[in-house]
Amino acid sequence: MNRPVVELKRLTRSFEQGGVRIDVLRGVDLAIRPGEIVALLGPSGSGKSTLLQAVGLLEGGFGGEIVIAGHSAEKSDSRARTVLRREHLGFVYQFHHLLPDFDARENVVLPQLVAGRPRVEAEARAEQLLVALGLEHRLDHRPSQLSGGEQQRVAVARGLANKPDLVLADEPTGNLDEATSDKVLAQLLDLVRGEGSAALIATHNERLAQKMDRIVRLHEGVLE
C-alpha cells in the first residue's frame, strides 16, 4: 500500500477570544493517498482554512501530529518545514495573489527558480501548464490584463509548478461566477489527475465536492 502523502493524527487548534477558549479543531484524523483528490466540505467559519494552514505548515499552535511524505512536521525545525513545503506542497487560494508586475509565464516561473530549477526548464514547465489550462495566448499578459477566471488558472499553474505531491486549495473558485467556477475547477481536477498529485480542496459547495474522489466534512471541529 502506498504511504500517505499526508497524515493528520488527533490534530487540534484552539484560540482565545475575549477571554473565551474557542476550539476550532478538536482531534482531526485524516490520511490522503497519492493521487487522491479529497473535498473538504463545511460551511464558512467551520475551520476549513485553519485545517489547510495546518497541513500547509503555514503557522504554529497546533496540537497532534502532522506527517508530510513520511516526515513528522512536529519533529522538524523551521528550515526543515520550509523544505517540506517547497518539495511536497502546492497552494491555490481563493484570491489568486499573483505578482502584478510579472506576466502569466513569469508568475509560474518564479516559484520554480526559488526551488532551484534552471530558468530554461522553469519556462518550459510554465508554458506546459499554462497551455494545458488554455492560456497559450495569454502567456505575456500581466494579471491586470486577464479576466478573473484567467487569473485563477495562472494561480493553478503556479500551485502545480514544482510538481507537488499534495495540492492544497482553499475555495479555489469561490471568487468566480458559477459557469467560470465549473470550468476552472474541471481544469484544476484534470491537471491534478494528469500530474499524479493528490489534492485537498476546501469548499462549501456540495455540487463541486461531488466531482472529487472522496468527501470529508468538517463539523464542530472533527471530520465526518
N, C-alpha and C positions, 0 to 999 in steps of 0.2 A: 504493500500500500504506500502511495506517495506521502511523504512528510507534508503536513500542512504548511501553507505559506505563512499563515498567522494563526496563533492560538491565544485566546484570552481565557484566563483562569481566575474566577472569583474577582473580577475587576470591579473596583468601587471608586466613586468620586463624590465628595461632599463639599459644600460651600457654606460659609457663614454669611447671612444677610440679615442686618438689623438685629443681631444677637440670636438669630434663629438658625439652626443647622438644617440645611437642605440636602437630602441625599438624592443626587441625580442618577448615579449608577449604584446598584445595590447587590452586586455579585453577578456580573455578566460572564457567561461561559460561551465561547464561540470558537470554532475551527473552520478555516476555509482552505480547501484543497487547490492544488494547481489547476488552472483553467476554469475554476468555478466562478460564476457570477451570482452574487448574493445581493438581494434587495433588502435594505434596512428600512423598514416601514414604521412610521409613527407620526403622530401629529406634531405641529410646531411646538417647541418647548419640551418635548419628551426626552431630550438628551441625545439625539442622533448626532449632532455636531460634536458634542462632548466625547462621544464614543469614537468618532472618527479622529478627533485630536489625539485621543489615547493611542489608537492604532498607528497613527502617523508620527508618534513620538514628538509631538509639537509642543507639549507642555508637561509639567510635572504635577505632583499632588495626587496621583492615582495609587490606590491600593490594589493588591493582587498581582498577577503576573501577565506580562505581555511577551510573547515569543515570536520573533520575526525570522523566518527562514532558519529555524533551529537555534537562534541566538536570543538569550534572555535579555530583554532591554533593562530589566531591573539590575542586572549584574554588569551593565555596560556604563562606562563613563560618557561624558558629553561628546567627546570626539568619536567614540565608537558608535554612539547613537546617530550622529551625523552621517557616518559611513553607512549605517543600516538604511537610513532614509534615502541616501543618494543611490545606493546599489540595488535596493529592493523595492522601493515605493515610488509611485507616481501620483500626482494630485490634480484633480479637476474640481474647481469651486463653482458656486452658483454664479458669481460675478467673475469675469474672465481674468482680471488683473494682468492684462497684457501690458508690456512696456510701450508707452505711447510713441516714443521716438525711434522705435525699431519696426521694420516691416514684418509681415507674417513669417517669412522664412527665418529672419534673424531671431524672432521670439522663440522659435523652435530650436534654433542652433545654439543659443546661449546656454541653456542648461546642460547641453552635451559638452560644451567647452569647459564648463565648470567641473564636469565629471572626468575631464582629461581626454576626451575624444578629439582626434585631429580634425581641423576645420573642414577639410575636403570630405571626410566621412560624415561629419555632422551636417554639412549642407546637403549631401546626398540623402541622408536619413530624413532630414526635414522635408525635402521635396517629395520623397516617397510617401510620407504620412499625409502631407497636405494634398497631394494629388489623389490619394485614396479617399480623402474627405471631400473631393470635388472642388478644391480650391486652386487648381492648376493655373487659373488666370488671375489669381489674387496674391501670388507669392510676394510681389514687390509693393503691396499696399500696406499702409500703416493702419492700426486699429481704427482711427477716426474715419477711414475711408471704407470700412467694412460694415456690413449690417450686423445686427445683434447675433443672428444665427451664425454668420461667418466668423465673428469674433470668438464665439464659443467653440466652434470647430477648430480654430487655431489653438485654443486652450486645451482641447482634447489632444491634439497632436503634440503639444508641449508636454502634457502629462504622460504620454507614451514614448517620448523621445528617447529616453535612456533604457528602454525595454524592461520596465519594472516587472517584478514577479507579481505585485499586487497594485492595482489602481484603486485609489480612494476618491470617491466622487460625492460631493455634498450638494444635493439638489442641483445637479449639473445643468438641468434645463428649466429650473424654477423661474428664471427671469425671462422666459420666452413665451410667445403665444403658443396655443395648442398644436397647430399644424407644424410650426418650426420645431417645437419641442419634440414631437414624434419623430421628425426627420433626423434631428441631431442625436437623439437617444439611439435610434436604429443604427446610425453610423458609428456611434460610440461602441455599441454592443458588437457590431460586426468587426470593428477594428480590434477590440479587446480579444475577441474569439480568434481572429486571424493571427494575432500576435502570440496567442497561447498564454496570455496573462490571466490572472484571477482578478476579481473586482468586488469591492464592497461599495454599493451605491445607495446613498441615503435619499429617501423620497417620502413625501406624504401622499403620493398619488398611487392609489391601488391599481389603476389601469396600467400605468407604466411598470409597476412592480411585477405584474403578471408576465411581462416579457423576459424576465430573468430566470435563472435556473432554480433558485430557491428564495423563499421569503422568510425573514426573521422579523419579528415585531417587538419593538421596544415599548414596554408598558410598565409604568411605575418603577422604572429603574432596573428591570430584568427583561431578558429576552424570552419571547414565547415562540 
